[in-house]
């Protein structure tokens, strides 16, 4: 290793001494995602895939955005059990 490169690496180590840093909470911790397995109708998946193609984003992200919107608005599904 050349002397110039070694000096640069030593300087970088001194410059980025993480032991002197103060800890702070992760600002993105509230937005972390949890991996889940969910069974959905074929027609539902097909709908979100078509919609996702139209807007140019992955269908899983679109489903997540839709569900998040429902949760934020505290929407409840309308269920009609009549035959």
CNS distance restraints for C-alpha pairs under 8 A (distance, minus, plus):
assign (resid   1 and name CA) (resid   5 and name CA) 6.75 0.50 0.50
assign (resid   1 and name CA) (resid   6 and name CA) 6.72 0.50 0.50
assign (resid   2 and name CA) (resid   6 and name CA) 6.32 0.50 0.50
assign (resid   3 and name CA) (resid   7 and name CA) 6.15 0.50 0.50
assign (resid   4 and name CA) (resid   8 and name CA) 6.32 0.50 0.50
assign (resid   5 and name CA) (resid   9 and name CA) 6.26 0.50 0.50
assign (resid   6 and name CA) (resid  10 and name CA) 6.19 0.50 0.50
assign (resid   7 and name CA) (resid  11 and name CA) 6.14 0.50 0.50
assign (resid   8 and name CA) (resid  12 and name CA) 6.12 0.50 0.50
assign (resid   9 and name CA) (resid  13 and name CA) 6.20 0.50 0.50
assign (resid  10 and name CA) (resid  14 and name CA) 6.31 0.50 0.50
assign (resid  11 and name CA) (resid  15 and name CA) 6.05 0.50 0.50
assign (resid  12 and name CA) (resid  16 and name CA) 6.06 0.50 0.50
assign (resid  13 and name CA) (resid  17 and name CA) 6.17 0.50 0.50
assign (resid  17 and name CA) (resid  21 and name CA) 7.54 0.50 0.50
assign (resid  28 and name CA) (resid  32 and name CA) 6.66 0.50 0.50
assign (resid  40 and name CA) (resid  44 and name CA) 6.57 0.50 0.50
assign (resid  40 and name CA) (resid  45 and name CA) 6.77 0.50 0.50
assign (resid  41 and name CA) (resid  45 and name CA) 6.42 0.50 0.50
assign (resid  42 and name CA) (resid  46 and name CA) 6.13 0.50 0.50
assign (resid  43 and name CA) (resid  47 and name CA) 6.12 0.50 0.50
assign (resid  44 and name CA) (resid  48 and name CA) 6.39 0.50 0.50
assign (resid  45 and name CA) (resid  49 and name CA) 6.05 0.50 0.50
assign (resid  46 and name CA) (resid  50 and name CA) 6.19 0.50 0.50
assign (resid  47 and name CA) (resid  51 and name CA) 6.21 0.50 0.50
assign (resid  48 and name CA) (resid  52 and name CA) 5.82 0.50 0.50
assign (resid  48 and name CA) (resid  59 and name CA) 5.66 0.50 0.50
assign (resid  48 and name CA) (resid  62 and name CA) 7.09 0.50 0.50
assign (resid  48 and name CA) (resid  63 and name CA) 6.92 0.50 0.50
assign (resid  49 and name CA) (resid  53 and name CA) 6.12 0.50 0.50
assign (resid  49 and name CA) (resid  58 and name CA) 7.71 0.50 0.50
assign (resid  49 and name CA) (resid  59 and name CA) 5.16 0.50 0.50
assign (resid  50 and name CA) (resid  54 and name CA) 6.34 0.50 0.50
assign (resid  51 and name CA) (resid  55 and name CA) 6.40 0.50 0.50
assign (resid  51 and name CA) (resid  59 and name CA) 7.63 0.50 0.50
assign (resid  52 and name CA) (resid  56 and name CA) 5.68 0.50 0.50
assign (resid  52 and name CA) (resid  57 and name CA) 5.20 0.50 0.50
assign (resid  52 and name CA) (resid  58 and name CA) 5.87 0.50 0.50
assign (resid  52 and name CA) (resid  59 and name CA) 4.98 0.50 0.50
assign (resid  52 and name CA) (resid  62 and name CA) 6.44 0.50 0.50
assign (resid  53 and name CA) (resid  57 and name CA) 6.52 0.50 0.50
assign (resid  53 and name CA) (resid  58 and name CA) 7.64 0.50 0.50
assign (resid  53 and name CA) (resid  59 and name CA) 7.80 0.50 0.50
assign (resid  57 and name CA) (resid  61 and name CA) 7.02 0.50 0.50
assign (resid  57 and name CA) (resid  62 and name CA) 7.06 0.50 0.50
assign (resid  58 and name CA) (resid  62 and name CA) 6.53 0.50 0.50
assign (resid  59 and name CA) (resid  63 and name CA) 6.19 0.50 0.50
assign (resid  60 and name CA) (resid  64 and name CA) 6.19 0.50 0.50
assign (resid  61 and name CA) (resid  65 and name CA) 6.12 0.50 0.50
assign (resid  62 and name CA) (resid  66 and name CA) 6.16 0.50 0.50
assign (resid  63 and name CA) (resid  67 and name CA) 6.13 0.50 0.50
assign (resid  64 and name CA) (resid  68 and name CA) 5.98 0.50 0.50
assign (resid  65 and name CA) (resid  69 and name CA) 6.11 0.50 0.50
assign (resid  66 and name CA) (resid  70 and name CA) 6.32 0.50 0.50
assign (resid  67 and name CA) (resid  71 and name CA) 6.16 0.50 0.50
assign (resid  68 and name CA) (resid  72 and name CA) 6.08 0.50 0.50
assign (resid  69 and name CA) (resid  73 and name CA) 6.17 0.50 0.50
assign (resid  70 and name CA) (resid  74 and name CA) 5.86 0.50 0.50
assign (resid  70 and name CA) (resid  75 and name CA) 5.16 0.50 0.50
assign (resid  70 and name CA) (resid  76 and name CA) 7.87 0.50 0.50
assign (resid  71 and name CA) (resid  75 and name CA) 6.35 0.50 0.50
